[in-house]
């Protein structure tokens, strides 16, 4: 080495110190990724490269299996970090969103407003005409489109079959929060305003724009969206990006921000058909009790979520640039219709063990 310059000797010394004990960290992309809308191609990111606890991944999968899950996904910056299927389910199998699909209706309503087809501050009667309820006319006229989005229509929430005779008066619109199927009248509002079938409008303005698959199942009582897990993840990614898909605005950001802000003070953990974490109190379906504290204490405070019966979930966490999807059978067979169950708290304890 006597012919080497001092600079080269120093370079050799320092580079020789970077062996297996000091590995160079793999490059972790931080830009937001959007999968192509015309194919199933989707970039991935290894959990190891993100520094996640590898020993906690097995217990998370075991928990998901034990709790009757069909599928589970985690995206970070739009890339798939985890994608798991259970109990015969696979990437091409459709599954029900249940009430998590309310967020699709919220988004579609917002799109109709940004196209100047409707105004959510206007009475529902402006779009459906008078006597769409069995309420006294002066009470019916109090119900605005925002009340359908916020669960503050003042109707009897014990009557879930949405026909005129069941939409009866309990309180003035805006004065009582109650989780109710009357939100389904938004399908009719959008249909009336757009002058086309809701599903046709939804497909053109939202579903096809982000490459989703799926369909609406119009049951006697419930209207439920069905899709693959990846399509649910696509919508979650749109929500993470406040309504933008790459460079295209699908949902106006102002409306989307409204959607994930408390829509009223009665239940601040509810926006426009989105559930909101990190607020000081919350209410749950079929109950007028006001509970103190966060909706899901173990979950990040900035999380907003689409939540459906049998624990269908889209969790969106802006601070972590993360989307989490869970589809499946009810985690607790005795608690199938409770949109906010103890499952969420347990699941987030398992997720935290992995990502922290």
N, C-alpha and C positions, 0 to 999 in steps of 0.2 A: 504493500500500500504506500511505499515511500514516494512513488511518482504522482499520487493523488493530491489535488489541491486541498487546502484546509476546508474550503466550502463543501467539496464532495465528501470529505471525511465526516463532517458534521451531518450532512444529509443522510449518509449511510447509517450513522449512529441513531438518529431519531426515527428513521423508518424501520430500523430493526426492532424498535421497542413496540411497534404496533403489530403484535402477533395475535394469536388466538385469544389471549386474555384481554385484548382491547380491540374488539371487532369494530369495523366501520359500520355505522347504522345504515340499514337499507333506506333508499330514498322513499319517503312517504309522500305521495302526491297530496297537495292541499287544495288544488283547484276543484271546483264542483263539476261532477261528471253527470251527463244525462245519457241513458241508453238510447240507441236509435229507435225510432218509432216504427220502423219497417222490418225489424228482425228481433230475434231473441238474444242477440249479442249483448253481453253486460259485463263490464270490467269488474274485476275482483281485487280485493286488498287482503293480505293475510293478517290475521289477528295478532300474530307474533310480531309483525313489523310495527304494529301500533302499541306494542308493549303490554298487551293484555295478559292477564293471569291465565296461563294455559291449564293450570291445575284445576281451575274453577269452571272450565268449559264442560267437562264431563258431568259434574253435578247439575249444571244448568240443563243439559240435554235430558238427564234422568228425570228432573223435575217436570220438564215439558211432556215427556212420555207419560209419567204418572198422572199428569193433569189432563189427559185426553186430547193433547194437541194433535193437529193434523199437519201444521207447518209453522215455521218460525224463520224470520229473516232479520238481519241487522245490516243497514246501509250506513256508511260513513262517507261524507262528501259524495254521495250518490253511488259509491262502489259497494258491491256485496262483500261483507266480511263474514257473515254466517248465513247459510241457507240450508235448512234442515227440514226433512219430511218424515212423517211418522204414520204408523198404522195403515199402510197401504196407499197413503196419499202421495201424489207426485207433482212435479212442476206443471203438468198439463191439466190437472184436475181442478174443476171449479168448485167453489164453496161459498156459502152464504155470508154476507156481510152483516145481516140483521141491522140493528140501529146504527152501526158504524156507517152505513150507507146514507144516513141523514146528511153527512157532510158533503156528499155528492149533490144532494138537493140544494143545500146552502150555496155551494159553488155555482151551480147552474142558475140559481136565482140571481146571484151577483153578476153573472155574465149577461143575463137578460137586462139587468139595470144598466150596465156599462154600455149596452147597445141601445139605450134609451127606449127600451120596450116597456119598462115598468119603473116605478119609483117605490122603494120599500117603505117609505114614510107615509104612503097613501093607504086609505082603507082597503081592505080586501074586497069590499063590495064594489069598488071601482073596476075590478077585473071579473068578479063572479056575479055581479048584479045583487039586488036586494034579496033577502030571504034565503040565503045559502045556509043559514042556521035556523034553529028553532027558538032563538033568543028574541026578546023584544027588539024591534028594528033600531031603536036608539042605542041599545047595548051592542048590537051587531056592528053598527057603524063605528064603534070605538075600536074595533079590532083592525089593526094595521098589519101590513105584510111583516113588519119587524116583530110583531107579537107571535106570528107563526114561527118565525126564526128563533125566537127567544123562549118559547113555551110559556107565554104570558097572555094567552087568549082569553082567559077567564072562564073557560068551558068546564063542564064536568069531566074530569080526567078518568073517572071510573068506567066510562063508556068508550071503549076503544074501537068499536065498529063505527067507522066514519060515514054515517048517513045523516041527513038533515035532522031527523027526529032525535038523534043522540047528541047533537051539538047544542046543549042547553046551558043556561046561564048559572054561574056560581058567583062570579065577581067581575067587576069592571076590568076590561083589558088593561094590562100593565100593572095591576095591583096584586096579582097572585101568580107565583111560579108553580107550575104543575106539569110534569112530564106527560105528554099526551099525543095520541096518534093524529090529532087534528092538524099537525104539521103537514100531513099528506095533502091538504088543500093547496099547498105550494105547487104540486104537480099541475093542478087545475089553473092556478094563477099564471104559471109559465106557459102553459098551453094556450090560454086565452090571450096573453100578451104577445106571444110569438106567432100566433095563428098557425101553429103546427103541433103535432103530437109531442109530448114532453120527451119521450125517448129519442125521437128523431132529432130534436133540438140538442139534447144532451150528447148524442153520438157525434153530431157535427161540431159542436162548440167545445167539448171537453174530452170525451172518450177517445175519439180518433186523433185528436191533436197531440196526445201524449202516448199513443200506442197501446192503450188499454184493450183488453178483451172483456167479455162479460155481457150480461143481459139483466133486465129487470123482470122479476117474477111477480105478477100482479095477482096476489091472493085475495081471498074474500075480506080479510081484516088487514093484513100487512102487505106492503109493497117492498120487496127485498131485492137488493142487487146481489148477483153471483158473479164471481170471477176467479181467476187463478191468483195465487199468492203474489206473483210478480206484478200483476196488474194493480193489486192493492198497494204494493210498494211503489209503483209509479205514481199513484195519486199521493202517497205520503211524501215522495220526493218533490212533487209540485207544491205541496203544502209547506215543506221545509223552505222552499224558495219563494214563498209568499205569492204564489200564483204565476210565477214565471217558469217557462220551460226553455232552457238555453236562452236565446235572445228574444223569445216571443212571450208577450204578456197574454196569458190565458184568462186569468182572473185579475181584475184590477186590484193593485196592492192596497189601495185605500179601503176597499170593501173587505179584502182578506184580513187586514189588520183589525177591522171592526169585528170580523167573525171570531177572532181569537182574543178579544177584549171582553170583559164582563158586559153582557147585554142589558143588565139591570142590577139593582143593588140587593134584591131579595136572595138570589143565589149567584153570587159573584163568580162561582166556579163553572158558569155556563155562558158561552158566547152565542154565536149564531149556529146552533146545532153542534158545536164543538164543546168538549169538556176541557176545563182549564185547571191546571195544577198551580200551587203556590199562592192561593188566595186564603183569606183568614177564616172562611166558612164555606159550607157547601150543603146542598140538599141532594136527595136521591129520588129515583122514580117511585111513585106510589106512596109517598110519605111527605108530610108537611113539616117534619122535624128539621130544624136547622142545626147541623153539626159544626162544631168549632174545629179549626185547623185545616191543614192541606187535604185535598182530595186523596192523594197517594203520598204519604209522608216520605217514603223511601225513594220516590222518583224525583228527578230534577225539578226545581221550582218553576223553571220556564217552560215546562212541557205542556203541550196541548195534545188532545187525543180524540180520536173517533172510537166510540165504544158501543159495542152491540151485544145483545143477548148471547149466551153461551160463550162469552169471553172472546168475541171477535175484536181485535184491537189494531189501531194504528197509533203509535206513540211518536210524536215529533218533538225533538229536543234541539232547538237552535244552538244552544251553547256548546253542544258536542257535535253539531252538524250531522246529527244522527236521526235515522228513522228505524223504528222497530215494528215488526208485523207479527201478529199471532192469529192463526185461524184454528178452529177445531170444535170439538164437542165441549159441552160445559165442563169446566174443571170440577164443579160440584153439582152432581145430578139433582140435588135437592134445591138448587139455587140457580135454575136455568135462565130465568128472565130478568135477573137483577143486573142492570147495566154496569154498576160499579160494585164489584165483589171483592172479597178478601184476596182473591187470586192476584190482583194487581200488585198489592203490597209484597206478597211472597215472591212474585216473579221479579220485581225490581230489586229485591234483596239478592237474588241469584245473579241478575244482570250486573249489579254493582260489584259483586265479587269478581266478575270477569273484567270489567272495563276500568276499575279503579286501581 
